[in-house]
Amino acid sequence: MNRTARLYALVEELRAAAPRPLTVAALAARFEMSTRTVQRDLQALMEAGVPVRTAPGRGGGWSIDPEMTLPPIHFTADEASALAVALAATDAAAPYAGAARTAAQKIAASMTGPASAAAQELAARIVTLPSPSDSTVRAAVERALATTTVLRLSYVDAAGRESERAVEPAGLLTADGRWYLIAWCRTRGAGRGFRLDRITAAASTTERAQPHDLTALLRGSAAAGAVPPTALAPLAPRRDPSHGP
């Protein structure tokens, strides 16, 4: 059994036993491996962000939170190739690019057989010209969106004028390969779009922001016709028909 298959099997064994913990000795016997190998693999899973944890002492052992993990997912070769292309298109300057990379690592670790071979073969034939990015700005934008807090930023507009803004984030817009933060600008007293690559500095705060409807802020702008990407439809909350549109 290769290492990728071992890691996958360990996760599934812990999921099947959850919430009961399993000892390293029990896992070693189950998979006919040394306790040292099992211990090393469990540490690797923890370092990769898999929600495994260990409890010392009598009755302790290793366990996993089943609500924080996915059951086995079997990709076709075409689906695996599509994932490779989608992840390659995630520019380092895009929001949540760091999370996309760790998600890619977890997906790659779970794939075996033809799907894994197809993704690896295609990944070897994709190259990109990286664009400069400011991880500090991106992290501040991500945090403000996740926590619905006010964001303070320095922004350079299309004419090269720099200004200081305090904004209340409403969402993200992607168009023509660019990412925009759509927010209520307290400085201008109106909805505004801020191109992420023109934000020269950003600092998150702990001040709660007022909720703003993304569609309402876009109304009357050049992006008024923006719609949710179809690829994200399965993730979007389903509306209750009784509540109307």
CORBEL-V608552 format. One line per field, one symbol per residue. ss: DSSP state (H for helix, E for strand, - for the rest). phi: phi as a letter, one per 40 degrees, with the letter a starting at -180 (. if undefined). burial: + if it has 24 or more other C-alpha atoms within 12 Angstrom, else -. Layout:
ss: ???
phi: ???
burial: ???
This chain:
ss: --HHHHHHHHHHHHHHH----E-HHHHHHHH---HHHHHHHHHHHHH----EEEE-----EEEE-HHH--------HHHHHHHHHHHH--------HHHHHHHHHHHHHH--HHHHHHHHHHH-----------HHHHHHHHHHHHH-EEEEEEEE-----EEEEEEEEEEEEEE--EEEEEEEE----EEEEEEHHHEEEEEEEEEE-----HHHHH-----------HHHHHH-----HHH--
phi: .ccccccccccccccccdcccbccccccccbfbcccccccccccccccgcccabbcgcgcibabcccbbbcdbbccccccccccccccccccccdgcccccccccccccccbgdccccccccdcbbbaccbcabccccccccccccbfbcbbabbbcccgcbabbbbbcbibbbafgbbbccacccccgacabbcdcbccaabcbbcccccbccccccdgbcbcccbcdcccdcccccccdccgc
burial: -----++++++++++-----++++--++---------++-++-++----+++++------+++++---+-----+----++-+++-++-++++++++---+--+-+++++++--++-+++-++-----------+-+++++++++--++++++++---------+++++++++-----+++++++-----++++++++++++++----+--+-+--++---------------------------
